[in-house]
Amino acid sequence: MDKSPKRIGELFDDISPNYDLLNHLLSLSIDVGWRELALKELAIGDGDVVLDVATGTGDMALKARSSADCIIIGIDLSRNMLKAASEKWKARFPDDGFMVLQGNALQMPFADNSFDRSMVAFGIRNMTDIGGFLDEAYRVLRPNGRMAILEFSVPPYPVIRQAYLLYLTRALPFIGGLRSGNRGAYHYLSESIRRFPSPGSIEELLVKHRFRTVRSLPLTLGICHLYIIEKDAAEGEPKR
Ligand SMILES: C[S@@+](CC[C@H](N)C(=O)[O-])C[C@H]1O[C@@H](n2cnc3c(N)ncnc32)[C@H](O)[C@@H]1O
């Protein structure tokens, strides 16, 4: 699959006007609960500096800011998704800034150890090099910092798996294509879910890239997976 930053940025630029509506429609709004759980586990505190990777239209950033008086920075490849995020943010928090920047999560323009918390929701499967992203995410997170990864997965139970794959390969591109006029984009989205590594493989990758897994939770029969991971404490620093 072509996951070059240029192609992914253009794909999300194209579907950005319909993204929120289709997202909630196609997931029957179950994603709202997944996002709330991820943020609860992330335990963002007042004053924390938080990175939202692949921020898209900013749903995670908005929810995070509603839960704590924190500073949030969002990064994404797609200018149009970021524009939608900024508009939503301005309507919700007119006196508060949301710093967004267009850029690649595999080469982020942030100093080492910059963030107390970070998160990536439904973005990691679009990346060309998951290991490279994990190294970069580790670099910018402070020692003892915590990160949440939310991503779709394919259920392990045979009957549910078959039904879900049918939904993914037939219904999702059909409905998404009808509403957005871009069936190809929704075909890509369904393929990227189908081909994404299993939770077991991701857990192995997390260890390989130095993260400590605090929780690895299948959600809603395994159609989504939440990973809560931490960077080790700096030498001499107590764990918390
Ligand atoms: C499915 S959307 C998810 C958006 C948002 N996080 C959410 O929860 O709704 C995926 C987003 O990841 C972004 N993305 C994909 N690969 C990226 C990369 N390498 N660097 C930065 N953003 C990326 C896309 O532009 C898109 O906005």
The ligand as a MOL file (V3000), in Angstrom:
LIG
                    3D

  0  0  0     0  0            999 V3000
M  V30 BEGIN CTAB
M  V30 COUNTS 27 29 0 0 0
M  V30 BEGIN ATOM
M  V30 1 C -8.0410 8.2910 10.7250 0
M  V30 2 S -7.4040 9.9000 11.0140 0 CHG=1
M  V30 3 C -7.4470 10.0320 12.7680 0
M  V30 4 C -7.5680 11.4400 13.2550 0
M  V30 5 C -7.7650 11.6450 14.7450 0
M  V30 6 N -6.6050 11.2590 15.5210 0
M  V30 7 C -8.9700 10.9350 15.2600 0
M  V30 8 O -8.8670 10.2590 16.2760 0
M  V30 9 O -10.0540 11.0660 14.6700 0 CHG=-1
M  V30 10 C -5.6950 9.6650 10.6940 0
M  V30 11 C -4.9040 10.9540 10.6680 0
M  V30 12 O -3.5010 10.5950 10.7110 0
M  V30 13 C -2.7920 11.5220 9.9230 0
M  V30 14 N -1.4990 10.9190 9.6170 0
M  V30 15 C -1.2680 9.7690 8.9720 0
M  V30 16 N 0.0490 9.5080 8.8780 0
M  V30 17 C 0.6800 10.5410 9.4980 0
M  V30 18 C 2.0450 10.8630 9.7410 0
M  V30 19 N 3.0360 10.0770 9.2960 0
M  V30 20 N 2.3300 12.0040 10.3940 0
M  V30 21 C 1.3340 12.8190 10.8260 0
M  V30 22 N 0.0270 12.5690 10.6190 0
M  V30 23 C -0.3030 11.4550 9.9660 0
M  V30 24 C -3.7140 11.7460 8.7400 0
M  V30 25 O -3.4000 12.9200 8.0190 0
M  V30 26 C -5.0790 11.7900 9.4140 0
M  V30 27 O -5.4770 13.1020 9.7430 0
M  V30 END ATOM
M  V30 BEGIN BOND
M  V30 1 1 1 2
M  V30 2 1 2 3
M  V30 3 1 2 10
M  V30 4 1 3 4
M  V30 5 1 4 5
M  V30 6 1 5 6
M  V30 7 1 5 7
M  V30 8 2 7 8
M  V30 9 1 7 9
M  V30 10 1 10 11
M  V30 11 1 11 12
M  V30 12 1 11 26
M  V30 13 1 12 13
M  V30 14 1 13 14
M  V30 15 1 13 24
M  V30 16 1 14 15
M  V30 17 1 14 23
M  V30 18 2 15 16
M  V30 19 1 16 17
M  V30 20 1 17 18
M  V30 21 2 17 23
M  V30 22 1 18 19
M  V30 23 2 18 20
M  V30 24 1 20 21
M  V30 25 2 21 22
M  V30 26 1 22 23
M  V30 27 1 24 25
M  V30 28 1 24 26
M  V30 29 1 26 27
M  V30 END BOND
M  V30 END CTAB
M  END
